[in-house]
Amino acid sequence: MVNKMLPGLVADIRRCRICRDSPQGQALPHEPRPVLQASATARILIAGQAPGIRAHASGLPFTDPSGDRLRQWLGTGPDIFYDPARIAILPMGFCFPGYSASGSDLPPRPECAAAWRARLLALMPRIELIACLGTHAARWHLGSAWPGSLGSAAAGWRQWLECSPPVFVLPHPSWRNNAWLKANPWFAAELLPVLRQAVAARL
């Protein structure tokens, strides 16, 4: 039943226009193009923020340098990364949210998670590992255990491995976080080897 219901739900999401037609606040300033990757057999969930402009153009998540870095963190190549039977990619907002006045990507649209996220995850029973990229995804998936900041959540990464399923809290792999990565060498030295081992065990 799950295998039959999930494709229909994904099709509904791809047709979604909530953020344009009945938005919370300002409407999306361009035509929506929901970007996600899901299947009932995926064992790994990448919980991102929202597609960037390149993903919006291509229709594929992480088709940019941040995707290259993310795949290096996970220890996977594009062939595995883009295999929905193994890896699900569900951003908190499915559409590119547009730019702020300073030129940064806006936060994920709030309509998406409220409308779709719990329903999607209920139809993905084989998820055994969640990699949360950034504050919005980590806050949603940690729920009441959210410690108040991404820095605190990332630094306490070992405790989230006791969750069911285990959660890895990661900064977004954007170049904008290069300074954070340099200031926190434990991330590459301690967390990433454990992440790669956990990913490999589920592939």
N, C-alpha and C positions, 0 to 999 in steps of 0.2 A: 504493500500500500504506500509506504514512504517513497519508494522508487517511482511510483506513478504520480504522487502529489507534488514532489519537489519541482520537477520540470514545469508544471503549471504555475507554481508560485513564482519561479524565476521569470517565466514569461510575463506574469503580471507586473513584476518589478521592472522589467525592461520597458514596459509600457507606462510606467508611473510618471505622472506629471504633477504630483502634489505640490512640490516646491514652486511650481510656476502658477498653478491654477487655484490653489487654496493654501498659500504659504503661512508659516508662522513668522510674521514680520515682513521684511522686504522680500519680494518675489525674486526668484532666480533670474539673473539678467540675460540669460541666453537659453536656447533650447536644451532641455534636459537630455542627458545621454547616460543612463545608469550603467555602471561598469562593475561587474562582479564575476566571480567564478565559484560554482558550487556543485556538489554532487552528494548523493547519499552514502557514497563509499569513502569520501575523503577522511583521512585520519589526522590531518594537520590543518589548523585554521590560522590564516594570517588575518588578524583584525587590524585594519589600517584606519587612516583618518578619512580621506576623501581623494578621489582621483585628481591628479594634476592635469595641466593643460595638454600634455602629450598623451596621457591615457585617455583623456576626453576625445582627442582627435583620432586615436587608433582604435579605441574600444577595448583595449587590453590594459590590465592594471600593471603599473610599474614598468612602463616602457620608457625609462629615463635613467639617468645615472644613479638615482636613489635605488632603483630596482637592481642595478648591477651590484651595488653595495649590499642590499638586502640578500640577494642570492649568495654572495660571498659569506655573509654572516651565517646563513643557513647551511652552507656547504652543498648547494644544489646548482645545477645548470638550468637553462631555460626549458629544456625538454621535460624535466620533472616538475619544475615550478609551474609551468602552464598545463599540467596534466590534472584536470579537475577530479579525476578518479582518486587522486592522492592528496592534492592540496586545494583547499578552499580559500578564496580571497574575498573577504567581506569587509569593505570599509564601513565606517560608521555612517558616512553619507555616501550614497552611490553616485552622485553627480559632482562634477567639478563645480566648486562653490563660487568661483570668481575671485577677483583680486581685491585686496584692501587698498586704501589710499596710498599706502607705502609700497605697494607692489608685491606684498606677500599673499599667499593663498588664504582665503577666508576660512573660518572653522567649518567643519562638516555641517550640512543642513540638519536642523533638529528633527525635521519631519521623518527622515528615513528610519532611524533606529526605533522610534515610537511605532511606526506603521509596520515594519517588516522584520526587525532583527530577531525577536523571540520566536516568531513563526518559522523563520528560516532555520534557526538552531534546533528547534524541536523536530525538524525533518532531517537532521544530520546527526544521527545517533552514534556514529563511529568516530567522532572527533576525540582524539586522545592527547592532543597538545595544542595549546593556543599561544601564539606569539602576538602580543599587543604592541602596536607601534604608536607611541605618543600618548598624551594625556587622555584624550577623549575615549579611546579604545580601552585603555587600562582602567579608567574610572568605571566604565560600564561593566567590564568583565570581573573586576574585583568587588564591585558592589559595596556593601557596608564595610568591607575590609580596606577600602581605599584610604591610604595614609595622608592624603592631602596634597601631595605633589609628586610629579613624575620622578624627580631626583630621589625622593625617599622610597618610592615604590621600586625603582630600579636598584637602588643600593640594597634593599631587602629582598633581592630576587630569590634567595634560597627558600624563604618561607612560602612563596607562591608555588613552589614545586610540590607542596603538600596539598594543593587544591586538586579537585577532581572535575575535569582533567587539569593537569599541571599547566601553569601560566608562566610564560616568560615576558617580563615587562622590559621593553626596549625603547630607546629614543627613536624618533623617526630617522631613517637612514639618509636624510637630506644633508647636503653640504652645510646647511645652516647649523647643524649640530657638531661640526668639526671641533669647535672649541670645547664643547662638553666631553667629547670622546677623548680629546687630549688631556683634559683635566681629570679624567676618570680611567686610568690605565687598567684597572681591575676588570673593566668591561670586556676588553679584548683578551686579557690574560686569563681570566677566571670564568666569566659567564659564557663567552662564545664557544669555548671547547665543549662545555656541557650542553649548550644548545645544539651544536652540530651532532653530538653523539645522540641526543634525544631524537632529533629529526631523522638521522640515519636509521635508528632502531624502528621507526614507524614507516619507513619507506621499503 
